[in-house]
Amino acid sequence: MTVAAPAPPSRPSARPPEPAGPSPAACASPRALLRWAVGERRADLALAAVLLSTHQLGEALVPVLVGATVGRAVRSGTPASTACWLGLLAADFLMLSLSYRFGARAAVRVRQHTEHRLRMALTERVLRPAGGVRLVPGDLLSRASGDAERVGAFAGTLAGTVAAVVVLLGSTVLLLRIHPGLGALVVAGTAAVLLAQNRLSHVLHRTSGTEQALQARATALAEDLVRGLRVLRGIGAERAVAADYARVSRDAVGAARRAVSAEGALVSVGVLLTGLYLAAVAALGGALALDGRIGLGPLIAALGLARFVSGPMRVVATAHARYVRALASSARVHEVLTAPPAVPERTSAGAAAGAAIDAVADAVAEAPAVAFHDVALPGGTRARWTAEAGRMTGLVCADPADADAVALLLAREQDPEEGRILLDGTALDRFALDTLRTALLVCHHEPVLLPGTVADNLAALTEDTAAVAEAARAARADQVLGAVAHGARTRVGDRGETLSGGQRQRVALARALAARSPVLVLHDPTTAVDAATEDVIADRVHRARSGRTTLVITDSPSWLARCDQVVHLPTPERTATS
């Protein structure tokens, strides 16, 4: 069956470039990262702050205008003057309505783009060729979703906090004009709220960090359990793992309760102080009115302002809680972004040494040899062997850990502690990682299929339809297309879960063969395939890779029978021979 590679997706002619990731200065600390994430949309943030401040000031003017209208009417105001004041009130409502509408839109853009930039920064770091991020997928998912969302929520409410501060200042000025004592009460109430939340913020920061870490642990464990559910049922371990997950979930729920309690305490203290402040303003305003020191209109304005600013004071009280939780989330994102690389990553942007090394990379033969020179492996073995150029070499490892290590070393997901690995006579660490992984492709024992269809996976590394068809036939992936429900359009699910183990291996093998890389490393490529099919695949791969260098890490007789040479890595007690 012929497999055609899917056509590459059409690209828009004018697509704005993706913003760059955080600079080293932005990754200096969690606070610096939080400032970078929020500052990425500073134009929208400034627009939202201005418009929401206009809205809040318009809200603050409502009781003032109402008080002025009532005062004029009581003091023998004419219908014309009353209509004028009512017109001003209507204009104020129009202004505050429009400013809120467009200000809220700008605030939502800030939130969404902040979340997006953090997720893209995390994705870029995880996919960096040098590796180094060793967190389980569930933990990474928690950081890319929950933590990025918390930082985005803080960014989205920052403009509202600025507006609350502006309206508090404006209301204070208005109350000072009505009576100095009323303005002083606003200042005292705001200061008390800020002081109380600062004292409680340390507890919230600690509980938020613990809560998010335990939630990530529960998410990671749930993902692992779902992936291994079939195995767990087979060995009868459902009750044990269910009890373990219940314990982890209880810990996460307890941490979430403590975090919510701390946040509730922070907010409730702010609400209590705000209520006390409002009662004090009402008492002072009533006393001044009874003494005749302020009139009815100013009293209405003062009480209306005092009631109105209780909302902005609550915003200020909750803003610090959002900041503390966002800072805890920023610390978790910062941990991933600053994770040290697994291997040194060379950059060759214009450097003379880099240009020389790139020239070496360009000179690599189409079928280079791969050589291990006294490379120390985990089992204590000193590897000394060569996979000859243009031939298929079988590598038999007595210790499975040695087999895993060889695959990781050749993929340069880690570097040897001792010894050197040469590609066409050049040490692996002299190549740029992208260049190396184009010349030397490793297909691991447990390959991961990408989301999408079977055809998407077969053509993931090349657009050459002839190469894809040839590789599918060699790996017997054409049988997979005939067995699954919708042929090449069958969706493989998460990590290929809709396919059987043997089908996943054949699709992954075909994907690797289609790349036609100068060196191909296969680690136990057909362990989930029956013996007859494995024999056919080994023979076809040997013929398909004729003239190219191929290393097969296996002890399968079918594969070893097709190899041009076989290398044995002995146990630590024996001397390495080839």
Secondary structure, 3 states (H helix, E strand, C coil): CCCCCCCCCCCCCCCCCCCCCCCCCCCCCHHHHHHHHHHCCHHHHHHHHHHHHHHHHHHHHHHHHHHHHHHHHHCCCCHHHHHHHHHHHHHHHHHHHHHHHHHHHHHHHHHHHHHHHHHHHHHHHHCCCCCCCCCCHHHHHHHHHHHHHHHHHHHHHHHHHHHHHHHHHHHHHHHHHHCHHHHHHHHHHHHHHHHHHHHHHHHHHHHHHHHHHHHHHHHHHHHHHHHCHHHHHHHCCHHHHHHHHHHHHHHHHHHHHHHHHHHHHHHHHHHHHHHHHHHHHHHHHHHHHHCCCCCHHHHHHHHHHHHHCHHHHHHHHHHHHHHHHHHHHHHHHHHHHCCCCCCCCCCCCCCHHHHHHHHHHHCCCCCCCEEEEEEECCCCCEEEEEECCCCEEEEEECCHHHHHHHHHHHCCCCCCCCCEEEECCEEHHHCCHHHHHHHEEEECCCCCCCCCEHHHHHCCCCCCHHHHHHHHHHCCHHHHHHHCCCHHHCECCHHHCCCCHHHHHHHHHHHHHHCCCCEEEEECCCCCCCHHHHHHHHHHHHHHCCCCEEEEECCCHHHHHHCCEEEEECCCCCCCCC
